[in-house]
């Protein structure tokens, strides 16, 4: 099985972006403004490179045909050494955002919700009120969250999504269950707000 020669070039390009983002983060490490975004950009680039490394384009019978560049492997090893010693290194400790941003698993479940709404609007699924369905199944406070998801992810999902209505609905229901268990449903949000208010009342 032949491997596309462009894969190695693509890997190298992705590695260059990792290195560039890492240097940018390190160069301005002492500047707190934009520190989080620079660190997140570095790790996003790193994730893109690793996803490319294990992509079908680079795998032949499960074996990567092109290796990770040594400098990137060294950076990963350094991060792991710090974490292994119980120390959170700078590129990671600066990444946290306020609030509860969506992680990769939750973003996946959000996309399944959007895919369901789009399928219903296209007539693949018989549901005259798909936004209302998602609001209920995901335990959301109102429809605004669903509408925001559609604006953000609708275009990318409409281009390449499943066309089997049963599969779309099954994936959505499974995703809704995971989303509720993640603590993002309306009852969990109200409970956290109530606890926060109670703490505020106890403080002198």
C-alpha positions in Angstrom: 0.0 0.0 0.0 1.5 3.3 -1.1 1.6 6.3 1.3 0.9 9.8 0.0 4.3 11.6 0.0 2.4 14.8 0.9 1.8 13.3 4.4 5.4 13.7 5.5 5.3 17.4 4.3 2.0 17.9 6.1 3.4 16.4 9.2 6.5 18.6 9.0 4.3 21.7 8.4 2.2 20.8 11.5 5.4 20.3 13.5 6.6 23.7 12.4 3.4 25.3 13.6 3.9 23.6 17.0 7.4 24.9 17.3 6.4 28.4 16.2 3.5 28.5 18.7 5.8 27.1 21.5 8.4 29.7 20.8 5.8 32.5 20.8 4.4 31.3 24.1 7.9 31.1 25.6 9.0 34.5 24.3 6.1 36.3 26.0 6.0 34.0 29.1 6.4 36.9 31.5 3.5 38.9 29.9 0.3 37.9 31.5 -1.9 39.6 28.9 -2.7 36.9 26.3 -0.7 34.3 28.2 -3.6 31.8 28.3 -4.4 32.1 24.6 -0.7 31.6 23.6 -0.5 28.5 25.7 -3.8 27.1 24.4 -2.6 27.8 20.8 0.5 25.8 21.4 -1.4 22.8 22.8 -4.0 23.0 20.0 -1.3 22.9 17.4 0.3 19.9 19.2 -3.1 18.1 19.2 -3.5 18.7 15.5 0.0 17.3 14.9 -0.7 14.1 16.9 -4.1 13.6 15.2 -2.3 13.9 11.8 0.3 11.4 13.0 -2.3 8.8 13.8 -4.6 9.6 10.8 -5.4 6.9 8.2 -3.2 8.9 5.7 -0.1 8.2 7.9 -1.0 4.6 8.9 -0.3 1.5 7.0 -1.6 -1.6 8.7 -1.6 0.3 12.0 2.0 1.5 11.7 2.9 5.2 11.2 4.9 5.6 8.0 6.4 9.0 9.0 7.6 9.6 12.5 7.0 12.6 14.8 9.8 15.2 14.4 12.4 14.7 17.2 12.0 18.2 18.5 8.3 17.7 19.1 8.9 14.4 20.8 11.4 16.1 23.1 8.9 18.8 24.0 6.3 16.1 24.9 8.9 14.2 27.0 9.7 17.4 28.9 6.0 18.1 29.6 5.6 14.5 30.8 8.7 14.7 33.0 7.3 17.7 34.8 3.8 16.1 35.2 5.5 12.9 36.4 7.2 14.9 39.1 3.9 16.4 40.2 4.6 19.8 38.6 2.3 21.5 36.1 4.5 23.1 33.5 3.9 26.6 32.2 2.2 25.8 28.9 -0.4 23.8 30.7 -1.0 25.7 33.9 -1.8 28.9 31.9 -4.4 27.2 29.8 -7.3 27.2 32.2 -10.3 29.5 31.3 -12.9 30.9 33.6 -16.2 29.1 33.7 -16.7 25.7 32.3 -15.6 25.6 28.6 -16.5 22.6 26.5 -13.9 19.8 26.3 -13.4 17.6 23.3 -15.9 14.9 24.4 -18.6 17.5 25.1 -18.0 19.3 21.8 -18.5 15.9 20.1 -21.9 15.5 21.9 -22.9 19.0 20.9 -22.1 18.2 17.3 -24.4 15.1 17.5 -27.2 17.5 18.7 -26.6 19.9 15.8 -26.6 16.9 13.4 -30.0 15.9 14.7 -31.5 19.4 14.3 -30.1 19.7 10.7 -31.4 16.2 9.8 -34.8 17.1 11.0 -34.8 20.4 9.1 -33.8 18.5 6.0 -36.6 16.0 6.4 -34.4 13.0 7.3 -35.9 12.8 10.8 -39.6 13.3 11.5 -39.5 15.9 14.2 -41.2 19.2 13.7 -39.5 20.8 16.7 -35.9 19.5 16.8 -34.6 22.4 18.8 -37.2 21.8 21.5 -36.2 18.1 21.5 -32.5 18.9 22.0 -33.3 21.4 24.8 -35.3 18.7 26.6 -33.0 15.7 26.1 -29.8 17.7 26.9 -31.4 19.2 30.0 -30.8 22.8 28.8 -32.2 25.9 30.4 -33.6 27.2 27.1 -33.2 27.0 23.3 -30.6 29.7 23.1 -27.8 27.2 23.7 -29.0 25.0 20.9 -29.3 28.0 18.5 -25.7 29.0 19.4 -24.4 25.4 18.7 -26.1 25.5 15.3 -24.5 28.8 14.4 -21.1 27.6 15.5 -21.1 24.0 14.2 -23.9 23.9 11.6 -21.8 24.6 8.5 -19.1 22.0 9.2 -21.6 19.3 10.1 -23.8 19.8 7.1 -20.9 19.2 4.8 -20.0 15.7 6.0 -22.5 14.0 8.3 -24.4 10.6 8.5 -27.6 10.3 6.4 -29.1 7.3 8.3 -31.9 8.8 10.5 -31.8 6.0 13.0 -28.1 6.4 13.5 -28.4 10.1 13.8 -31.1 9.8 16.5 -29.3 7.0 18.3 -26.1 9.0 18.5 -28.0 12.1 19.7 -29.7 10.2 22.5 -26.5 8.7 23.7 -24.8 12.0 23.5 -27.6 13.7 25.5 -27.2 11.1 28.3 -23.4 11.8 28.5 -24.1 15.6 28.4 -26.5 15.4 31.3 -24.1 13.3 33.3 -21.3 15.8 32.7 -23.1 18.3 35.0 -24.1 20.8 32.4 -27.8 20.2 32.5 -30.1 22.9 34.0 -30.5 21.2 37.5 -26.7 21.0 37.9 -26.3 24.6 36.9 -29.0 25.8 39.3 -27.4 23.7 42.1 -24.0 25.2 41.5 -25.5 28.7 41.5 -27.3 28.0 44.7 -24.1 26.7 46.4 -22.2 29.8 45.2 -24.9 32.1 46.6 -24.9 30.2 49.9 -21.1 30.6 50.2 -21.4 34.3 49.5 -24.0 34.7 52.2 -21.7 33.0 54.8 -18.8 35.2 54.0 -18.4 38.2 56.4 
